[in-house]
Amino acid sequence: MAADPQAPPGHEEILPEYYEEDRLVLLPRNPYSLYAYWEISPSTRNRIVESWGEANWCRSSPVLRICKHHPSHRKTIESHLDIDLDPDANNWYITVESADRFYHAELGRRRPGGTFFSLLSSNLVCTPRDSISHQVDENWQLPDWKSRKLIRRIAVYHLSSPELIRRLPGQK
């Protein structure tokens, strides 16, 4: 927490716990992991409770739906995973099965009949690759003799990049 330069000494501003905004944000963490955080404003919750009725709201349960998009058609959802949430949760770490894929999330409620009702939709994210890129940039490409030597050294000694760098001549 940073102090406000305009505030008198000892009177720091406190960040609010909630901003009363409806939002669901999805972030890629690594090739097989996502992070989501959300907030449903009290006014939105009250509007849905009024529409459904208090009893139906209480019988429904919160669900985070993770949608995996088709690799060549981003607008097409290939599959989804439903995660049952704790009613007080406002963030979640998610393990996904595919790297280098597009995902988005839906925060909603599962009604007693099993139907999913979406309340919020997230941004579209892409998990990073879990391998070396197949794309070669000519500006950064090694000469053929040097790349053959490097690949041979990696294959013969089964080295990862940090090990290879440590074993290069002149390196410690």
KEBAZA-331893 format. One record per residue (C-alpha): residue in one letter; x, y, z. Coordinates in nm, 4 decimals. Layout:
 rest     east    north       up
    a        X        Y        Z
...
//
This chain:
 rest     east    north       up
    m   0.0000   0.0000   0.0000
    a   0.1484   0.3304  -0.1036
    a   0.0971   0.6465   0.0917
    d  -0.0795   0.9373  -0.0743
    p   0.1741   1.2235  -0.1079
    q  -0.1088   1.4741  -0.0445
    a  -0.2386   1.3016   0.2710
    p  -0.1223   1.4226   0.6123
    p   0.1334   1.1945   0.7847
    g  -0.0284   0.8847   0.9361
    h  -0.3387   0.9094   0.7124
    e  -0.2786   0.6581   0.4338
    e  -0.5526   0.5823   0.1846
    i  -0.6810   0.2262   0.1941
    l  -0.7632   0.0437  -0.1282
    p  -1.1203  -0.0837  -0.1417
    e  -1.1750  -0.4580  -0.1230
    y  -1.4326  -0.4364  -0.4038
    y  -1.4918  -0.1852  -0.6805
    e  -1.8571  -0.2730  -0.7492
    e  -1.7799  -0.3561  -1.1130
    d  -1.8912  -0.6653  -1.2987
    r  -1.5796  -0.8219  -1.4440
    l  -1.4068  -1.1517  -1.5055
    v  -1.0395  -1.1415  -1.6040
    l  -0.8449  -1.4422  -1.7327
    l  -0.4637  -1.4455  -1.7409
    p  -0.2243  -1.7080  -1.8786
    r   0.0329  -1.8166  -1.6152
    n   0.2344  -2.0750  -1.8108
    p   0.1657  -2.3249  -2.0946
    y  -0.0664  -2.5366  -1.8755
    s  -0.2072  -2.2916  -1.6244
    l  -0.4466  -1.9959  -1.6158
    y  -0.5549  -1.7571  -1.3418
    a  -0.8987  -1.5968  -1.3178
    y  -1.0307  -1.3272  -1.0872
    w  -1.3741  -1.1711  -1.0791
    e  -1.6244  -0.9477  -0.9100
    i  -2.0016  -0.9443  -0.9408
    s  -2.1455  -0.6178  -0.8176
    p  -2.4164  -0.6252  -0.5508
    s  -2.6588  -0.4567  -0.7922
    t  -2.6108  -0.7339  -1.0521
    r  -2.6491  -1.0056  -0.7886
    n  -2.9654  -0.8398  -0.6531
    r  -3.1127  -0.8046  -1.0042
    i  -3.0592  -1.1791  -1.0693
    v  -3.1960  -1.2782  -0.7272
    e  -3.5077  -1.0684  -0.7960
    s  -3.5465  -1.2291  -1.1399
    w  -3.4907  -1.5898  -1.0208
    g  -3.6267  -1.5632  -0.6688
    e  -3.4215  -1.6021  -0.3504
    a  -3.4941  -1.9760  -0.3193
    n  -3.3733  -2.0519  -0.6752
    w  -3.0598  -1.8420  -0.6247
    c  -2.9785  -2.0288  -0.3014
    r  -3.0286  -2.3669  -0.4727
    s  -2.7962  -2.2731  -0.7595
    s  -2.4193  -2.3074  -0.7277
    p  -2.1312  -2.0949  -0.8633
    v  -1.9367  -2.2401  -1.1569
    l  -1.6353  -2.1224  -1.3551
    r  -1.6505  -2.2560  -1.7104
    i  -1.3201  -2.2665  -1.9021
    c  -1.3725  -2.2796  -2.2786
    k  -1.0973  -2.4071  -2.5087
    h  -1.1166  -2.2671  -2.8592
    h  -1.0494  -2.4546  -3.1819
    p  -0.6870  -2.3938  -3.2947
    s  -0.7742  -2.2751  -3.6454
    h  -1.1135  -2.1135  -3.5699
    r  -1.0819  -1.8924  -3.2625
    k  -1.4552  -1.8217  -3.2513
    t  -1.5397  -2.1935  -3.2272
    i  -1.5364  -2.3503  -2.8819
    e  -1.3841  -2.6980  -2.9011
    s  -1.4558  -2.8074  -2.5427
    h  -1.5199  -2.6725  -2.1953
    l  -1.4423  -2.7596  -1.8357
    d  -1.6770  -2.6689  -1.5483
    i  -1.5209  -2.5960  -1.2101
    d  -1.7465  -2.5921  -0.9042
    l  -1.6531  -2.2932  -0.6910
    d  -1.6729  -2.2066  -0.3260
    p  -1.9510  -1.9439  -0.2887
    d  -1.7034  -1.6917  -0.1411
    a  -1.4309  -1.7423  -0.4053
    n  -1.3292  -1.4452  -0.6174
    n  -1.0259  -1.5981  -0.7949
    w  -0.9064  -1.9406  -0.9115
    y  -0.5981  -2.1117  -1.0517
    i  -0.6859  -2.3418  -1.3426
    t  -0.4874  -2.6274  -1.4942
    v  -0.5478  -2.6744  -1.8675
    e  -0.4514  -2.9621  -2.0947
    s  -0.3139  -2.7808  -2.4000
    a  -0.0348  -2.5287  -2.4508
    d  -0.0422  -2.2646  -2.7239
    r  -0.4231  -2.2572  -2.7265
    f  -0.6886  -1.9896  -2.6856
    y  -0.9178  -1.9947  -2.3821
    h  -1.1855  -1.7788  -2.2308
    a  -1.3897  -1.8178  -1.9122
    e  -1.7546  -1.7821  -1.8189
    l  -1.8587  -1.7225  -1.4593
    g  -2.2085  -1.8410  -1.3888
    r  -2.4471  -2.0435  -1.1794
    r  -2.5618  -2.4012  -1.2216
    r  -2.9334  -2.4216  -1.1603
    p  -3.0877  -2.7220  -0.9794
    g  -3.1835  -2.8792  -1.3149
    g  -2.8173  -2.8727  -1.4209
    t  -2.8400  -2.5864  -1.6713
    f  -2.5567  -2.3336  -1.6743
    f  -2.6472  -1.9636  -1.6620
    s  -2.3597  -1.7309  -1.7584
    l  -2.3216  -1.4094  -1.5591
    l  -1.9834  -1.2827  -1.6827
    s  -1.7536  -1.3562  -1.9758
    s  -1.3772  -1.3018  -1.9719
    n  -1.1236  -1.1854  -2.2232
    l  -0.9699  -1.4322  -2.4695
    v  -0.6158  -1.5450  -2.3786
    c  -0.3556  -1.7701  -2.5362
    t  -0.1341  -1.9959  -2.3292
    p   0.2336  -1.9808  -2.4270
    r   0.4112  -2.2518  -2.6237
    d   0.5745  -2.5399  -2.4381
    s   0.8338  -2.5983  -2.7094
    i   1.0766  -2.4164  -2.9360
    s   0.9103  -2.2156  -3.2098
    h   0.9020  -2.3616  -3.5592
    q   0.9369  -2.0111  -3.6987
    v   1.2948  -1.9077  -3.7770
    d   1.3766  -1.5403  -3.8036
    e   1.6481  -1.4924  -4.0658
    n   1.7895  -1.1941  -3.8776
    w   1.8704  -1.4163  -3.5786
    q   1.9439  -1.7456  -3.7538
    l   2.2795  -1.9123  -3.6858
    p   2.5001  -2.0015  -3.9824
    d   2.4476  -2.3638  -4.0890
    w   2.7870  -2.4836  -3.9610
    k   2.7282  -2.3259  -3.6204
    s   2.3744  -2.4610  -3.5822
    r   2.4892  -2.8137  -3.6807
    k   2.7663  -2.7926  -3.4190
    l   2.5216  -2.6703  -3.1533
    i   2.2615  -2.9386  -3.2302
    r   2.5302  -3.2105  -3.2288
    r   2.6572  -3.0895  -2.8904
    i   2.3049  -3.0907  -2.7438
    a   2.2319  -3.4396  -2.8834
    v   2.5613  -3.5969  -2.7738
    y   2.5656  -3.4579  -2.4191
    h   2.1844  -3.4420  -2.3633
    l   2.2196  -3.0842  -2.2486
    s   1.9552  -2.8281  -2.1698
    s   2.0258  -2.4636  -2.2547
    p   2.1675  -2.3647  -1.9090
    e   2.3932  -2.6732  -1.9063
    l   2.5106  -2.6008  -2.2591
    i   2.5977  -2.2415  -2.1730
    r   2.7913  -2.3508  -1.8616
    r   2.9963  -2.6002  -2.0688
    l   3.0820  -2.3665  -2.3556
    p   3.4564  -2.2849  -2.3791
    g   3.5430  -1.9741  -2.1796
    q   3.2322  -2.0036  -1.9585
    k   3.2211  -2.1023  -1.5918
//
